[in-house]
Amino acid sequence: MQTDDSKNERTKEKQLEPDKSQFDPPENINVELNRIEAETEETHLENHNESDEHHPQFITPQSASPRVSFGDKVKRALKSKKFWAIFISLVLATGIALWFIDPVRWWALTMMGQRTTLHIHAIAPGEANQADAELKNVQVVVNNRQFLTDQNGKVTITDQPYGKAEIKATKQGYADATATTTLDFNPFFTLLGSQEADEAAQQVHLELKAIGVAASFKIIDFLSSQPITTGQFNVGDLTVKPDEQGIVSFKAPAQDSNKVQVVSSMADKYINKTFEVTIGNKEDEVPNIVFVPAGKHYFMSKRDGALGIYSSNLDGTDIQQLIPGTGKESSTTAFTVSPSGKYGVLASTRDGVRNDKNILLHRIYVIDLEKKQMTRVDEAPSFEFADWSGDTLVYNTLNTEGSPSAKLRTIEVSSKKLTDIASSYGFGRKIISLDQVVFTQFDQNDSGEVKAQVRRADLKTSAVKDLHQNVSAYNIVQNDFDRVAFQTLTDQKWHEFNFNTSQLKDVAQPTEQNTQTFLSTANNDNTKRLLIDRIDGKFTLITKTTADAAEKQLYGTGGLGGPVRWIGDVIVFRVITDRETADYAISTKGGEPKKIADVTATASTQGTANDPNLFRYY
């Protein structure tokens, strides 16, 4: 059995022997190399298994593996896709985790330049049953930033950083108010329904309780004497509103005087005013503050000598002359105001001009009532106003020269545009409704015979349609706001035209004369219309609702006359008696009519409603 020593000696001898393979034929080279490589490997394994302590002299030195530096490791990692995948995953996971930490998220939003909006509303709690009052000029501090509330008690901050907002509101005469809100944004939570909570956090209401003396007053309508429940009132920096009884209550800061000044803001429904209220009054000492409905009344008068045009408030105050008279105005002067109240139309001889036949001419002027400017648009020997369709006036010239020269025309007052509707020998009754006019037209044949026909015109397109060729000139009545009836002479039948459907149908003969007159113009929101009827010997103003046709009698008198005009929910009418010629106002909300001013009757309003030829409603 061979020992380890003999085996090593043998190996040694083999190493000293010359390599005979180099002399072998070339075809044996590969075989020999394989053999040597196998023996060498075997020897390496045996040496590796030997203990170094027993055989140190036979250990074959091994070449050391090259050492990899940290820098090389980093370079290799940076080139590794696996490393980057792990790294990015870790960064994202860390970022997501940090995003759910509130302060970190708010800091990140701020660093990205993101801001939110914060709305602050400062109010003073209402006294008794009052609604909360808005408080202006309140100093508001938000995280050491100072702001001031506006006229509506509000502050809007559009560049507020996310996070907690500490808010404090202070004002002299009121207790301080504080609030804390957290302004946040998290799209992950938004998906779970947190958006409403975030939006609610942007709305902050601060209540500053007044430290002062209580005061109150009641506001009522001048015409109806009913409480007013609209508008707002400024007492210093406090803005208060009335309750359902028209009572305004508040607390005024303590001061030397026992009175405070109140400034009203009635949104064009009533005339604004400034007044004083005593503070510390008792409940049974609440003063009534009367407000006059907004809107101007316009009328003609000779109070300055000549027949001029004037304006006033509905209580007769603030009378001003708009257009002075020239002294050349005849008794046939006519004046009407558009439903909008912005324009007037005057037919007058004020210029004293005559035509080539020496006939005194009436000229029609459109008047801008606010600017007090007149523009002449037409002239003729005589005019007759019919009624308004919106801000378009329907009128006709009169035939005064014995030839068929009368014309039916319209004026659109804002543009001052004239439009011819029809030309004829003359015109009879004209009924306006729903942008249409139904009129009787007189025509003279070659033998001199005059016949009447009924026609209908569309005021928007000026298109004219014949309803019937041969009618009774006097048997034409208006049955309602949208229906007119007339009698034909050929068959003595009655026919009714419907403005809504443009249909004509046969109807029964009216049992009695129709005593009603209908105004073509409705109130501002088109919920009420006005008609005049003879009831118990009095001409009575009646409103009719458009929704259900319900009627309400407002006022009746024997001397009621035109012009009649809507101003908001107020109706202005004229009274002509032996004692006076004056214009009155009455509210559709109730109450008695109240006189506006004494006026001078013009051609369109001479006499009373007993004379339908002179009684005009516009």
C-alpha positions in Angstrom: 0.0 0.0 0.0 1.4 3.3 -1.0 2.1 5.9 1.6 1.5 9.6 1.1 5.3 10.1 1.0 5.8 7.7 -1.8 3.0 9.2 -3.7 4.5 12.6 -3.4 7.9 11.3 -4.5 6.4 9.8 -7.5 4.7 13.0 -8.4 8.0 14.8 -7.9 9.8 12.4 -10.3 7.2 12.9 -12.9 7.6 16.6 -12.7 11.4 16.2 -13.3 11.0 13.8 -16.2 11.2 15.5 -19.6 7.8 15.9 -21.3 7.8 13.2 -24.0 4.5 14.3 -25.4 6.2 17.1 -27.3 7.8 14.4 -29.5 4.6 12.6 -30.1 2.9 12.9 -33.4 0.5 15.8 -33.6 -2.6 13.7 -33.5 -1.7 12.7 -29.8 -1.4 16.3 -28.5 -5.0 16.8 -27.4 -5.1 13.4 -25.7 -2.0 14.1 -23.7 -3.1 17.6 -22.7 -6.3 16.2 -21.4 -4.4 13.6 -19.3 -2.1 16.2 -17.8 -5.0 18.4 -17.0 -6.8 15.6 -15.2 -3.7 14.6 -13.1 -3.1 18.2 -12.2 -6.6 18.6 -11.0 -6.4 15.4 -9.0 -3.1 16.5 -7.4 -4.7 19.9 -6.5 -7.6 18.3 -4.8 -5.4 16.0 -2.8 -3.1 18.8 -1.7 -6.1 20.9 -0.7 -7.4 18.1 1.5 -4.1 17.6 3.3 -3.6 19.4 6.6 -1.2 22.3 6.4 0.3 21.3 9.8 1.4 17.8 8.6 2.6 18.7 5.1 3.5 22.3 4.8 6.3 21.5 2.4 4.0 20.0 -0.1 1.4 22.9 -0.3 1.1 24.2 -3.8 0.7 28.1 -3.7 -2.7 29.3 -5.0 -3.3 32.5 -6.9 -5.5 35.0 -4.9 -8.8 36.2 -6.4 -8.6 39.9 -7.3 -10.2 42.2 -4.6 -13.4 44.2 -5.8 -13.4 47.7 -4.5 -16.6 49.5 -3.1 -16.5 51.9 -6.1 -16.6 49.0 -8.5 -19.5 47.5 -6.6 -21.4 50.8 -6.9 -20.7 51.0 -10.6 -21.9 47.4 -11.1 -25.1 48.2 -9.1 -25.8 51.3 -11.0 -25.7 49.2 -14.2 -28.1 46.7 -12.8 -31.8 46.8 -13.8 -32.6 44.8 -10.7 -31.0 47.4 -8.5 -32.9 50.3 -10.0 -36.2 48.4 -9.8 -35.7 47.8 -6.1 -34.5 51.4 -5.5 -37.5 53.0 -7.3 -39.9 50.7 -5.4 -38.4 51.7 -2.1 -38.5 55.4 -3.0 -42.2 55.2 -4.0 -43.1 53.2 -1.0 -41.4 55.7 1.3 -43.0 58.7 -0.5 -46.5 57.2 -0.3 -46.0 56.4 3.4 -44.8 60.0 4.1 -47.7 61.4 2.0 -50.1 60.1 4.6 -48.4 62.0 7.3 -50.3 65.3 7.5 -47.5 67.8 8.1 -45.3 66.2 5.5 -48.0 66.3 2.9 -48.8 70.0 3.7 -45.1 70.8 3.4 -44.8 69.0 0.1 -47.8 70.8 -1.3 -46.3 74.1 -0.2 -42.9 73.3 -1.8 -44.8 72.5 -5.0 -46.3 76.0 -4.9 -49.8 74.7 -4.3 -52.3 77.0 -2.5 -56.0 76.8 -1.6 -58.8 79.3 -1.1 -60.2 80.2 2.3 -63.6 81.9 2.7 -64.3 83.7 6.0 -67.7 85.3 6.8 -68.0 87.5 9.9 -71.5 87.9 11.2 -73.2 89.3 14.3 -75.9 87.0 15.6 -79.4 88.4 15.0 -81.4 89.9 17.8 -84.7 88.2 18.7 -86.1 86.7 15.5 -83.7 88.6 13.3 -81.5 86.9 10.7 -77.7 87.1 11.3 -76.2 90.5 10.3 -73.2 90.8 8.1 -70.3 92.7 9.7 -67.9 94.7 7.6 -64.5 96.1 8.5 -63.7 93.3 10.9 -60.0 92.7 11.4 -59.3 89.0 10.7 -55.9 87.4 11.4 -55.0 84.1 9.7 -51.7 82.6 10.8 -50.3 86.1 11.4 -51.6 87.5 8.1 -54.1 90.4 8.5 -57.2 91.0 6.5 -60.4 93.1 6.6 -63.9 92.0 5.8 -65.7 93.7 2.9 -69.2 95.3 2.7 -70.7 91.9 3.0 -68.7 90.8 6.0 -66.5 88.5 3.9 -62.8 87.8 3.3 -61.6 85.6 0.5 -58.0 84.4 0.7 -56.9 82.8 -2.6 -53.3 82.0 -1.6 -53.7 80.2 1.7 -51.1 77.4 2.3 -52.4 74.0 3.2 -52.4 72.9 6.8 -53.9 74.3 10.0 -55.2 77.9 9.9 -55.6 79.7 13.2 -58.2 82.5 12.7 -59.1 85.4 15.0 -61.6 88.2 14.4 -61.7 91.4 16.3 -63.8 94.6 16.1 -64.5 97.3 18.6 -67.8 96.9 20.2 -67.9 93.2 19.6 -66.5 90.1 21.4 -63.6 88.4 19.7 -64.2 85.3 17.8 -61.7 82.5 17.0 -61.7 79.4 14.8 -59.3 76.7 13.6 -59.7 74.9 10.4 -57.5 72.3 8.6 -57.1 72.9 4.9 -56.1 69.6 3.2 -55.9 67.9 -0.1 -55.4 64.2 -0.6 -56.5 62.6 -3.9 -56.5 59.2 -2.2 -59.0 60.2 0.4 -61.0 62.2 -2.2 -61.9 58.9 -3.9 -63.3 57.9 -0.5 -65.5 60.9 -0.2 -63.3 63.4 1.7 -63.8 66.2 -0.9 -66.9 67.5 0.8 -65.1 67.7 4.1 -62.2 69.5 2.5 -64.6 72.1 0.8 -66.4 72.6 4.1 -63.1 73.3 5.8 -62.6 76.2 3.4 -65.8 77.9 4.7 -65.4 79.6 8.1 -68.2 81.5 9.8 -67.2 83.7 12.7 -69.9 85.1 15.1 -69.0 88.3 16.9 -71.5 89.1 19.5 -72.3 92.8 19.9 -71.5 94.5 23.2 -73.9 97.4 23.1 -77.4 98.7 23.4 -80.4 97.1 21.6 -82.4 99.1 19.0 -85.1 98.3 16.4 -87.4 99.8 13.9 -90.1 98.7 11.4 -90.2 99.4 7.7 -93.5 99.8 5.9 -94.7 100.5 2.3 -95.9 104.1 1.7 -98.9 103.0 -0.4 -100.0 99.7 1.0 -98.9 100.3 4.7 -97.7 96.6 4.6 -94.4 95.6 6.2 -91.4 95.5 3.8 -89.4 92.3 4.1 -86.6 93.1 1.6 -83.6 95.4 1.6 -80.7 95.8 4.0 -79.7 98.5 6.4 -76.2 99.6 7.4 -75.7 100.8 11.0 -72.0 101.7 11.1 -70.2 98.6 10.0 -73.2 96.4 10.8 -75.5 95.2 7.9 -78.9 94.0 9.1 -82.1 92.8 7.3 -85.8 92.9 8.2 -87.7 89.9 9.5 -91.1 88.7 8.2 -92.9 91.5 10.1 -90.6 94.1 8.6 -88.8 94.7 11.9 -85.1 95.4 12.0 -83.3 94.7 15.3 -79.6 95.1 16.2 -77.2 96.1 18.9 -75.4 99.4 18.6 -72.0 99.9 20.3 -72.3 102.0 23.4 -71.7 105.7 22.7 -72.4 109.2 24.1 -75.4 109.8 21.7 -78.6 107.9 22.1 -79.2 107.9 18.3 -77.6 106.0 15.5 -77.6 106.7 11.8 -79.1 104.1 9.5 -78.5 103.9 5.7 -80.8 101.8 3.6 -80.1 99.8 0.5 -83.4 98.7 -1.2 -82.1 97.2 -4.5 -84.2 99.6 -6.7 -87.5 98.5 -5.1 -87.8 101.5 -2.9 -86.2 104.9 -2.7 -83.2 104.8 -0.4 -83.0 107.1 2.5 -80.8 107.8 5.6 -82.5 108.2 8.9 -81.8 108.1 12.7 -83.0 105.6 15.2 -83.1 106.0 19.0 -81.2 103.1 20.7 -82.5 101.5 23.8 -86.2 101.8 22.8 -88.8 99.4 24.2 -90.7 96.9 22.1 -93.9 99.1 22.1 -91.8 102.1 21.0 -90.6 100.7 17.7 -90.8 103.5 15.2 -92.3 103.0 11.7 -90.0 104.0 8.8 -91.9 104.6 5.6 -90.4 103.8 2.2 -91.7 105.0 -1.1 -91.7 102.5 -4.0 -89.0 103.2 -6.5 -89.8 104.5 -10.0 -90.6 107.9 -11.5 -93.9 109.4 -12.5 -94.0 111.7 -15.6 -96.7 114.2 -16.4 -97.5 117.4 -18.2 -98.3 120.6 -16.4 -98.5 124.4 -16.8 -97.2 125.1 -13.3 -94.4 127.1 -14.8 -96.6 128.9 -17.4 -96.1 126.8 -20.5 -97.1 123.1 -21.0 -93.9 121.3 -20.0 -93.0 117.7 -19.0 -92.1 117.0 -15.3 -91.0 114.0 -13.2 -91.6 113.2 -9.5 -91.4 110.3 -7.0 -94.5 108.4 -6.4 -95.2 110.3 -3.3 -95.0 113.6 -5.2 -91.6 114.6 -3.9 -88.6 115.7 -6.0 -90.6 117.3 -8.8 -88.3 118.4 -11.6 -89.0 119.9 -15.0 -87.6 117.7 -17.8 -88.7 119.5 -20.9 -89.9 123.1 -20.7 -92.8 124.3 -22.7 -92.5 126.9 -25.5 -96.0 128.4 -25.1 -97.0 127.2 -28.6 -98.5 123.9 -27.4 -102.1 123.5 -28.4 -104.9 121.7 -26.5 -104.3 118.6 -28.7 -100.9 117.9 -27.2 -100.5 114.2 -26.2 -97.8 112.5 -24.0 -97.2 108.9 -23.0 -94.5 107.0 -21.2 -93.1 103.6 -22.3 -93.7 100.5 -20.1 -90.0 100.5 -19.2 -90.2 104.0 -17.9 -87.1 105.0 -19.9 -88.7 106.8 -22.8 -91.6 109.2 -23.4 -93.4 110.1 -26.7 -94.7 113.6 -27.2 -97.0 114.8 -29.9 -97.0 118.6 -29.8 -97.2 121.8 -31.8 -94.5 123.3 -29.6 -92.4 124.3 -32.7 -95.3 126.3 -34.2 -94.5 124.8 -37.7 -97.2 124.9 -40.5 -97.3 123.0 -43.8 -97.7 124.5 -47.3 -101.5 124.6 -46.7 -101.0 126.6 -43.5 -102.1 123.7 -41.3 -100.4 123.7 -37.9 -98.3 120.5 -37.7 -97.9 118.2 -34.7 -94.5 116.7 -34.4 -93.7 113.5 -32.6 -90.7 113.4 -30.3 -89.0 110.5 -28.6 -87.7 111.7 -25.2 -84.9 109.9 -23.3 -86.3 110.6 -19.8 -83.1 110.0 -18.0 -80.9 112.1 -20.3 -83.7 114.7 -20.9 -83.0 114.5 -24.7 -85.6 114.9 -27.4 -85.5 113.5 -30.9 -88.1 114.4 -33.6 -89.2 111.3 -35.5 -92.5 112.2 -37.3 -94.9 115.1 -38.2 -98.5 115.4 -39.4 -101.5 117.6 -38.9 -102.7 115.4 -36.1 -101.9 112.1 -34.3 -103.8 109.6 -32.2 -101.9 107.3 -29.8 -103.3 103.7 -29.4 -101.2 101.7 -26.9 -97.9 100.1 -26.2 -96.5 96.7 -27.2 -93.4 96.5 -25.1 -91.4 99.6 -26.0 -93.1 100.0 -29.3 -95.9 102.6 -29.5 -98.8 102.1 -32.0 -100.4 105.3 -33.3 -102.0 106.7 -36.4 -102.1 110.0 -38.2 -105.5 111.5 -38.8 -106.9 112.4 -42.2 -107.5 116.2 -42.0 -107.1 117.1 -45.7 -110.1 115.2 -47.3 -107.9 112.6 -49.0 -106.9 109.0 -48.0 -103.8 110.1 -46.2 -104.1 108.5 -42.8 -101.3 106.1 -41.8 -101.0 103.4 -39.1 -97.5 103.4 -37.7 -95.3 102.2 -34.9 -92.3 103.7 -33.2 -89.7 101.5 -31.5 -88.5 104.1 -29.0 -85.1 102.8 -28.1 -84.0 102.7 -31.8 -86.4 105.5 -32.8 -87.4 103.3 -35.8 -90.6 104.2 -37.6 -92.6 101.4 -39.4 -95.7 101.8 -41.6 -98.4 99.3 -41.0 -101.2 100.5 -43.3 -102.5 103.5 -45.2 -106.1 104.4 -45.5 -108.9 106.9 -45.5 -109.0 106.6 -41.7 -108.7 104.2 -38.8 -111.1 103.2 -36.0 -110.5 101.2 -32.9 -107.1 99.6 -32.4 -106.6 96.7 -30.0 -103.0 95.6 -29.1 -102.1 92.3 -27.5 -99.2 89.8 -27.7 -97.2 91.8 -30.3 -100.2 92.1 -32.6 -102.7 94.8 -33.4 -106.3 94.3 -34.6 -107.7 97.5 -36.2 -110.6 98.8 -38.2 -109.7 100.5 -41.4 -112.0 102.8 -43.4 -111.8 102.8 -47.2 -113.7 105.1 -49.6 -114.8 103.7 -53.0 -115.2 105.7 -56.2 -118.8 106.6 -55.4 -117.7 108.1 -52.1 -119.1 105.3 -49.9 -116.9 104.5 -46.9 -116.7 100.9 -45.7 -114.9 99.4 -42.7 -112.8 96.2 -42.6 -111.0 94.4 -39.8 -107.4 93.7 -40.2 -104.6 92.2 -38.1 -100.9 93.1 -38.1 -97.9 91.4 -36.7 -95.9 94.2 -35.0 -92.6 92.3 -35.3 -92.8 91.6 -39.0 -95.3 94.3 -40.1 -97.2 91.6 -42.0 -100.9 92.5 -42.4 -103.8 90.0 -42.8 -107.5 90.7 -43.5 -109.9 89.3 -41.0 -113.1 90.5 -42.8 -113.8 93.0 -45.6 -117.2 94.4 -44.6 -117.9 95.0 -40.9 -119.8 97.3 -38.6 -117.5 100.1 -37.6 -119.0 100.4 -34.1 -119.7 96.7 -33.2 -116.1 95.7 -32.3 -115.4 94.7 -28.7 -112.5 93.2 -26.7 -113.7 90.2 -24.7 -110.5 89.5 -22.9 -106.8 90.4 -23.1 -106.3 87.9 -26.0 -109.7 88.0 -27.7 -111.6 90.5 -29.8 -115.1 90.1 -31.4 -116.7 92.0 -34.3 -119.9 91.9 -36.4 -120.0 91.5 -40.2 -122.6 93.4 -42.1 -123.2 90.9 -44.9 -124.6 88.2 -42.5 -125.0 90.1 -39.2 -122.9 87.4 -37.5 -120.4 87.8 -34.8 -116.8 86.5 -35.1 -114.0 86.3 -32.6 -110.3 86.5 -33.2 -107.9 84.8 -30.8 -104.5 86.5 -30.5 -102.9 83.4 -29.1 -104.0 80.9 -31.8 -104.6 83.4 -34.7 -107.8 81.6 -35.3 -111.2 83.2 -36.2 -114.5 81.5 -35.2 -118.2 82.4 -35.0 -119.5 83.4 -31.6 -122.9 84.3 -30.2 -124.0 88.0 -30.1 -123.0 89.7 -26.9 -126.0 90.0 -24.6 -125.0 93.5 -23.5 -122.5 96.2 -24.4 -119.0 95.3 -23.2 -118.0 97.8 -20.5 -114.4 96.5 -20.0 -111.2 98.1 -21.2 -108.0 96.1 -21.2 -104.5 97.4 -20.9 -102.1 95.7 -23.3 -99.1 96.0 -20.9 -98.7 93.6 -17.9 -96.7 94.3 -14.8 -92.9 93.7 -14.7 -92.9 89.9 -14.2 -96.0 89.4 -16.4 -98.0 87.9 -13.5 -100.8 90.5 -13.5 -102.7 92.5 -16.0 -105.0 95.4 -15.6 -108.5 96.1 -16.9 -111.1 98.8 -16.2 -114.8 98.1 -15.8 -117.9 100.1 -14.9 -119.1 98.7 -11.5 -121.9 100.5 -9.6 -121.5 103.5 -11.8 -117.8 103.8 -11.0 -114.8 103.1 -13.3 -113.0 100.4 -11.3 -109.3 99.3 -11.6 -109.2 95.5 -11.6 -106.1 93.2 -11.6 -106.2 89.8 -13.3 -103.6 87.2 -12.7 -102.2 85.5 -15.8 -101.9 82.1 -14.1 -105.5 81.5 -13.0 -107.4 84.6 -14.3 -108.3 85.5 -10.7 -109.6 89.1 -10.5 -109.2 91.6 -7.7 -110.9 95.0 -7.5 -108.5 97.8 -6.4 -110.3 101.1 -6.6 -113.3 102.7 -8.3 -114.3 106.3 -8.8 -116.5 108.3 -11.2 -113.7 110.5 -12.3 -111.1 107.9 -13.1 -109.3 108.5 -16.4 -106.1 107.9 -18.4 -103.3 107.6 -18.8 -103.0 104.5 -16.7 -99.5 103.0 -16.3 -97.7 100.2 -14.4 -94.7 101.2 -12.3 -93.5 97.9 -10.7 -96.5 96.7 -8.5 -97.9 100.2 -8.5 -100.6 101.5 -10.8 -100.7 105.2 -11.7 -104.0 106.7 -13.0 -105.6 110.1 -13.5 -108.7 111.5 -11.7 -110.5 114.4 -13.4 -113.3 116.0 -11.4 -114.8 119.4 -10.9 -112.3 119.8 -8.0 -109.1 118.6 -9.4 -107.1 117.1 -12.3 -104.4 115.0 -10.6 -102.5 111.7 -10.9 -102.8 109.1 -8.2 -100.9 105.9 -7.3 -102.2 102.7 -5.8 -100.4 99.5 -4.9 -101.6 96.0 -6.0 -100.7 94.9 -2.4 -103.5 96.9 -1.0 -104.2 100.3 0.6 -105.9 103.4 -0.6 -104.7 105.5 -3.5 -102.5 108.5 -2.7 -102.1 111.6 -4.7 -98.9 112.2 -6.6 -99.4 115.7 -8.1 -101.8 118.1 -9.8 -101.4 117.9 -13.6 -102.7 119.5 -16.7 -105.0 117.3 -18.9 -103.9 116.9 -22.5 -105.8 115.8 -25.5 -105.6 112.1 -24.7 -107.0 112.7 -21.2 -109.5 115.5 -21.5 -112.8 114.7 -19.8 -113.2 111.4 -18.1 -113.8 107.8 -19.0 -117.4 108.7 -19.8 -116.1 110.0 -23.1 -114.4 107.0 -24.7 -113.2 109.1 -27.6 -111.0 111.1 -25.3 -110.1 108.4 -22.7 -106.8 106.7 -23.5 -105.0 104.0 -21.5 -101.3 104.0 -21.8 
